[in-house]
Amino acid sequence: MTSFSTFARRMLGRKAVRILIACLLLGLVYFAFFGRKTGLQMDAKGGFTMEQTQGPKKHIVLLGASVGYAWNIPALPQRAGIDRYRFEYVHGSPFDKSKVLKEILGRTENKPDMIFLKECAAYFPGDLDRYKALMIQWIGECRESGVIPIPTTVVPVTKLHAFKVFAYHIVKLRNPFQFGNPFQQRRLKSVLAYNDWLLAYCRENGVVVLDLEAAVRRSAVKRSLRSDLAKVDGLHLKPEAYPFLDHAVWPALAQVDRAEKGPGDRVSGSGR
């Protein structure tokens, strides 16, 4: 009985320490997320040129997961006041969206002119070599089908996201190190490595990129997600963040327009 009581006291003591550490971390996260208001507002109507309001109608599919759904991109033309583009959201999860993409490219009706190929930070860290191979495959399949591929960079996580995950697992009495030391920032570093590769690959192969990272990161040097644009988990976006994504769409589409009008069009694939 005595040995059991001693064991129980030790376990309760360890649990109390875990809860105390978790509370301290959660307090830090709370002040980081809610201690300041969004300092910059973004208008969905900004970022496009007058030339983009004219020209042939275009149908664009956003193939993505939860962030893509919450973005409500089908309403972007109404938010921006541009009716030349029609946007459609198609859910695709997990990272490998090959099956869903094949269905979109195989449409006999309502086939899009362009596809935003969007991935989520929740899939990182992961098998980067496989992720790269899949993206290269999808870009090729889109071009073969006469659909313009527009990969997006992955929206990063906040700097404190790793500590939030660490604290969450402490509260749940799980191994908090199952995703590594939070100071290592494994998810953030993996996302940024993928984004760097994607930008370089697309630049070398004449593929337009929708740079969502640049739209919501702290700066070009501090590339984590702005905490004032993130929900408590440091992964998902607040509603205030989506106008920043809206604003990033128009420069990417302007690049497509310029490539289609210019000589040696490499963006439009098979020239549908």
N, C-alpha and C positions, 0 to 999 in steps of 0.2 A: 504493500500500500504506500509505504514511504517513497519507494523508488518511482512509483507511478505519479505521485504528487510532485516530486522533483522534476520528472519529465514534463508534466503538464505545465509547471511554472516556466520551465525553459521554453517550451513551445509558445506559450502566451507572450513571453518576453520577446521572442523573435518576431512574432506577429505584430506586436506593438511597435517594434523598431521599423518593421516594413511599412506599417501604416503611417508612422511619423515621417519616414523618408518620402513616401508617396504623397503625403499632404504638402510637404515642403516643395516637392517638384511640381505638384499641381498648382500650388500658389504662385510659383514662378511662371508657370505657363499661363495662368489666368491674367497676371499683370502684363505679360508679353502680348497676349491676344487682345485684352480689353482695356489696357492702360492708355491707349491713344485712339483717336478717331481717324477715319480715313482722311488723309490729307489732300488727296487729289481726286477730283471727280472727272469722269470720262463720258463724253457724249457719243452715242452710237452713230450719230450723223456725221461725225468727223472722220477724217482719214481717207476719203475717196475724192477723186477728181471729177470734174464736170463731164469729161469724156466717158467716164464709166456709167453715167446715166443714160448713155446712148449706145446703140448697137444691138446685135441680135440677142434674143432672150436666152438665158442660160439656166440650166437645172443642175444644182449641186447637192450631192449627198454627203452628209457628215456621218461617217462610220466610226462609232466610238461607244464608250461605256457611260458610267454615271454622270461624269462632268458634262459629257456631250448632251445627255438628256436634260440636265438642269439648265444648260445654256439656252434652251428653247430657240435654237437657230432658225426654225421655220418662220418665226416672227421677226427675224432680222430685217427683212425688207420694209416692214411696217415701222419698226423702230428707227430705221435710217431714212425712210422716205424714198427708197429706190425700188422700183418695180421691175427692173431689168432682170434681176436674179430671183430664182425660186429655190429655196433651200428645203431639204428633207433630212430628217434624222432617222438613222437605222441603228438599232442597238447591236453591239458586237462585244461579247465577253467570253473568255478571258483574252489574253494578248493575241492568241492565234485566231484571226478573223477570216481565215481562208475560205471556210464554207459559206459564210455570209457574203463575202466579197464575190464569190463565184455566182451566187444567186443574183446579186445586183448586176453583174456584168452580163449575165445570161438573159436579162429581161428582153422581151420583144416589144414591150410597151413601157413608157415612162423610164427609159434608160437615161441615166444622167450624162451630162457633158463633162463633169468633173467629180472627183471624190476626194474629200478630206479624210486622210487615213490617220486617225487619232488614237493614241494609247494613253494609259493612265499610270500615274506614279505608283499606284498600288501593286503593279506587276513587277516592281523593282525592290531590291536587287533580284536579278534573275539570270537566265542564260543569255548573256548579251550576244554571243555568236549566233545563237538560234534566232534571236530577235532581229538581228541585222539581216540574216539570210531570208527571213520571212518578209521583211520590208522590201528587200531587193526583188523577191519573187512577186510581190503584189504590184510593185511599180511596173514590172515587166508585163504582168497580166493585164493591167489597166491599159497600157499602151497598145498591146496586141488587140484589145477590144475597142480601140478608138476612144477611150475615155481618159481624160487628163488626170494623172495622179498628183495630188497635192498632200504629201505627208506633213504632219504637224510635229513640232517639237513637243516634248512632254512637259506639262505644267509641273514645276518642281514642288518640293515640300518646304515648309518653313525650317529654319535652323533648329527650332525647339521641338520639331516633330519627333525626333528620335527619343528625346527625353520624355515626351508625352507617352509614347508607346512603352517605354521602360517603366514609367510610373503605373501605367494601366495594368501591366502584368504583375507588378508588386501587389497592387490592390487585389487582384484576382488570385494571389498566392501561386503564381506560376513563375517559372524561371525567367527573370527579366533579361537575361543575357542570351536568350534563344535567337535573337536577331542581332547579336553582337553588342559591343560596347557602344553606348549612345554617343560617346565622344568621337567615334569613328565615322559617324554620319554615312553609313553604308548606303541607305536608300538614296539620299541626295546625291552622293558621289556617283552612284550607278546611273541615275537619271541624267546627270550632266555629261557623263561619258557617252551615253547613248545619243544625246542631243548633239554633242560635238561631232560624233561620227556621222550622224544624219545630215547635218549641215554641210560637212565636207563632201560626202558622197553625192548629195544632190547638186552641189555646186559643180562638181566634176562631170556630172551626167545630164546637166541641163534640166533639172527637175526643180520646179518652184516649191518652196517650203512656206508653210504658214507657221510663223515663229511665235507660238503661244508663250514660250518661256520668257522671251524678251518683253512680252506685254505685261507680265505680272511679277517679274523678279524685282529684287531690291535695286540692283544696278548691274552693269556689265561685269563688274568685278565681284560683287557680292550677289551671287546668282540664286540664292534661295528665294522661295516664295515670300512676298511681303506679308507680314503677320496681320496687317490690318485688312487684308483681302481674304484671309483664311478663316475657316471655321475652327472650332476648338481643337479638332484633331490635327490641325496643321497640314492636312492633306486635301480636303475638299474646300471648294470656294464659297465665299459669301455671295449673296446676290449682287453686292456692290462691285464684285470683280468682273462680272460678265460684260459690262460695257467696254472694259479693256480688251476683252477677246473680240468683241464686235469691231472695235477700232482697228484690230490687227488684220482683219479679213481683207479689207479693201486694198492695201498695198500689195498683198499676194495676188489678188485677182487682177490688179493693174499689170503686174509682171506677166501674167498669162496673156492678157490682151496685147501687150507689146510683143511678146514672143509669137503670137499668132499672126500679127501684122507684119513682122519683120522677116527677113530672109533666113533660110536655114532653120526653120522651125523644128526645134528638138523637144518642145514641151508637149505638143499636141499629139504625140504618138503616131498613130497610123494615118492621121489626117482625116478623121471622121467627117 
